Amino acid sequence: MRIARALALAGIDSRRKCEEHIKNGAVTVNGEVIQDLGRQVDPEKDLICFRGRTAHFGKFVYFILNKPAGYTTTASDPHARKIVFDLLPRVLVAGSRQPKQTHTRVFSVGRLDRDSTGLLLFTNDGDLANRLMHPRYKIGKWYQVKLNRAFDLRDGKHLLRGVVLEEGKAKIQKFRPLTRRTLQVLIAEGKKREVRRIFEMLGYEVYELMRVAFGPILLGQLPPGSGRYLTSPEIAALKKAVALKG
């Protein structure tokens, strides 16, 4: 298989990012720096290293976490007192860390800001992660939003029509009121703090924000701070959503 594909299988990064790492001279095969994207390798026979660290080829892992408030979605941050990787099983370590033979490196697919809660997906499947985040596949995410005051249904048209942020237009794809101050909204993009900023533009303050679904994957009744591995049908549903075989 091609070297970039092998690195993605090892959970180093998405295949596209792995190609950049190869071009930058960060990858060696049997001690030789490789910058040829067409280089064929055999993970069972070749010693493949990324930035001097051996790439480990294990099974793909798909894990979801119900992120509590106060945790930062980062692998390492000297200013963050609590990071989401502290809540994962010991056998899963941040993609930026060198694992033991019995551990698997994973990275989060997207982020949630420190004050937000809910569903975070972790995997070492770089191809799947890249597609889930790519605008081309329009993978929707449902959020439950609690506002500082009752939501005026007349503002629904503004949510669907969109507002203009610094990076461009942002809008809600769908919304469904639950109570006077609580509603669920669907977005298909991932601008920074997008949901909060959309409501701020309409004169609301978001008191609570929880992601309750990522594509076909639902948070369900998973307690805050807890996580679980995805089932085979859930993994198949994710791959189907982004037209990924296997």
Secondary structure, 3 states (H helix, E strand, C coil): CEHHHHHHHCCCCCHHHHHHHHHCCCEEECCEECCCCCCECCCCCCCEEECCEECCCCCCCEEEEEECCCCECCCCCCCCCCEHHHHCCCCEEECCCCCCCCCEEEEECCCCCCCCEEEEEEECCHHHHHHHHCHHHCCCEEEEEEECCCCCHHHHHHHHHCEEECCEEECCCEEEECCCCEEEEEECCCCCCHHHHHHHHCCCCEEEEEEEEECCEECCCCCCCCEEECCHHHHHHHHHHCCCCC
